[in-house]
Amino acid sequence: MNKTTVAALALFVAGTALAQQGPKPEDLIAFRQAGYKFMAWNTGRIKANLEGSYNKEEVIKAANVIAAVAGSGMGALFAPGTEKAVGNMHTHAKPALFTDKEGVGKVAMAFNKEAGELAKVAATGDAAAVKVQFGKLVEACKACHKDYRVEEKHEH
């Protein structure tokens, strides 16, 4: 092998090793928080449409985003090392989120189901049906928060 080939092979092997390490725990926390914040913004869009002037296209967009993020495999972002603050990233996850696999699986599947159903219902343009399904989605959110999320304390 010539020096160029050896150097290229060494760079490839080093790059592969780095890629296999994956994101740092603080990055995983940041990614999952971004996903949930983006879903929260989109649930707010739907809520605003249900409380005000209903725009079918806006609701469809928001519902599709929620369904896509919910079904994106975000569970992988709750990897070991992300159960507590890392660097400047804090988590609102309770320890049970990392130990109660069965319970977490149930609430995650329920949320994914309701999010997917919301996208289907939104496509019909039936505001009353969207309101019912949106309520089911919110209840699925609350079910997870109740057992697996430390609520933020806001000072007023």
C-alpha positions as CSV (number, residue, x, y, z in Angstrom):
1,M,0.0,0.0,0.0
2,N,1.2,3.5,-0.7
3,K,1.2,6.3,1.9
4,T,-1.9,7.9,0.5
5,T,-3.9,4.7,0.7
6,V,-2.7,4.1,4.2
7,A,-3.6,7.6,5.3
8,A,-7.1,7.4,3.7
9,L,-7.7,4.1,5.4
10,A,-6.6,5.4,8.7
11,L,-9.0,8.4,8.3
12,F,-11.8,6.2,7.4
13,V,-11.3,3.9,10.4
14,A,-11.0,6.9,12.7
15,G,-14.2,8.5,11.3
16,T,-16.1,5.2,11.6
17,A,-15.0,4.9,15.2
18,L,-16.2,8.4,16.0
19,A,-19.5,7.9,14.2
20,Q,-20.1,4.7,16.2
21,Q,-19.8,6.6,19.5
22,G,-22.9,8.5,18.7
23,P,-24.1,11.8,20.2
24,K,-23.1,12.9,23.7
25,P,-25.6,12.6,26.5
26,E,-26.1,16.3,26.6
27,D,-26.9,16.3,22.9
28,L,-29.4,13.6,23.3
29,I,-31.2,15.6,26.1
30,A,-31.1,18.7,23.8
31,F,-32.5,16.7,20.9
32,R,-35.4,15.3,22.9
33,Q,-36.2,18.6,24.5
34,A,-36.3,20.2,21.0
35,G,-38.6,17.5,19.8
36,Y,-41.0,18.0,22.6
37,K,-40.9,21.7,22.3
38,F,-41.6,21.5,18.6
39,M,-44.6,19.2,19.3
40,A,-45.8,21.7,22.0
41,W,-45.7,24.6,19.6
42,N,-47.7,22.5,17.1
43,T,-50.3,21.5,19.7
44,G,-50.6,25.2,20.5
45,R,-51.3,25.9,16.8
46,I,-54.1,23.3,16.9
47,K,-55.5,24.6,20.1
48,A,-55.6,28.2,18.7
49,N,-57.5,26.9,15.6
50,L,-60.0,25.1,17.8
51,E,-60.6,28.1,19.9
52,G,-60.6,30.7,17.1
53,S,-61.0,30.7,13.4
54,Y,-60.4,27.1,12.1
55,N,-57.9,26.8,9.3
56,K,-57.9,23.2,8.1
57,E,-54.5,23.5,6.4
58,E,-52.8,24.8,9.5
59,V,-54.3,22.1,11.6
60,I,-53.2,19.4,9.1
61,K,-49.7,20.7,9.1
62,A,-49.5,20.8,12.8
63,A,-51.0,17.4,13.3
64,N,-48.7,15.9,10.7
65,V,-45.7,17.3,12.6
66,I,-46.8,15.9,15.9
67,A,-47.4,12.5,14.3
68,A,-44.0,12.5,12.6
69,V,-42.1,13.5,15.7
70,A,-44.0,11.1,17.9
71,G,-43.3,8.3,15.5
72,S,-39.6,9.2,14.9
73,G,-38.1,6.9,17.5
74,M,-37.5,9.5,20.2
75,G,-37.2,6.8,22.8
76,A,-33.6,6.3,21.6
77,L,-32.9,9.8,23.0
78,F,-33.5,8.5,26.6
79,A,-30.3,6.6,26.6
80,P,-28.2,5.8,29.6
81,G,-26.4,8.8,30.8
82,T,-29.3,11.1,30.1
83,E,-31.3,10.5,33.3
84,K,-29.8,13.4,35.1
85,A,-28.3,16.8,34.2
86,V,-25.2,16.7,32.0
87,G,-23.1,19.8,31.4
88,N,-25.5,22.6,31.0
89,M,-28.4,20.4,29.9
90,H,-31.0,19.6,32.6
91,T,-33.7,17.0,32.2
92,H,-37.3,16.9,33.5
93,A,-37.4,13.1,33.3
94,K,-38.1,11.2,36.5
95,P,-35.9,8.2,37.3
96,A,-38.8,5.9,36.6
97,L,-38.7,6.8,32.9
98,F,-35.4,4.9,32.7
99,T,-36.5,1.9,34.8
100,D,-40.2,1.3,34.1
101,K,-39.9,-0.1,30.6
102,E,-43.3,-1.6,30.5
103,G,-45.1,1.5,31.8
104,V,-43.1,3.8,29.5
105,G,-43.8,1.5,26.6
106,K,-47.6,1.8,27.3
107,V,-47.7,5.6,27.5
108,A,-45.4,5.9,24.5
109,M,-47.5,3.6,22.3
110,A,-50.7,5.4,23.5
111,F,-49.2,8.8,22.6
112,N,-48.0,7.6,19.2
113,K,-51.4,6.1,18.5
114,E,-53.3,9.3,19.4
115,A,-50.8,11.4,17.4
116,G,-51.2,9.3,14.3
117,E,-55.0,9.3,14.7
118,L,-55.0,13.1,15.1
119,A,-53.2,13.4,11.7
120,K,-55.8,11.2,10.1
121,V,-58.7,13.1,11.7
122,A,-57.2,16.5,10.8
123,A,-57.1,15.5,7.1
124,T,-60.9,15.2,7.1
125,G,-61.3,18.9,8.0
126,D,-64.0,18.1,10.6
127,A,-63.2,20.6,13.4
128,A,-65.5,18.8,15.9
129,A,-63.7,15.5,15.3
130,V,-60.3,17.2,15.6
131,K,-61.4,18.7,18.9
132,V,-62.3,15.2,20.3
133,Q,-59.1,13.6,19.0
134,F,-57.0,16.5,20.2
135,G,-58.4,15.9,23.7
136,K,-57.3,12.3,23.5
137,L,-53.8,13.4,22.5
138,V,-53.6,15.9,25.4
139,E,-54.7,13.1,27.8
140,A,-51.9,10.9,26.4
141,C,-49.4,13.7,27.1
142,K,-50.7,14.1,30.6
143,A,-50.5,10.3,31.3
144,C,-46.8,10.4,30.6
145,H,-46.1,13.6,32.4
146,K,-48.0,12.3,35.5
147,D,-45.6,9.4,36.1
148,Y,-42.4,10.3,34.2
149,R,-41.9,14.0,34.1
150,V,-40.9,16.4,36.8
151,E,-43.0,19.5,36.2
152,E,-41.2,22.8,36.0
153,K,-41.9,25.3,38.8
154,H,-42.6,28.7,37.5
155,E,-42.2,31.7,39.7
156,H,-44.9,34.3,39.3
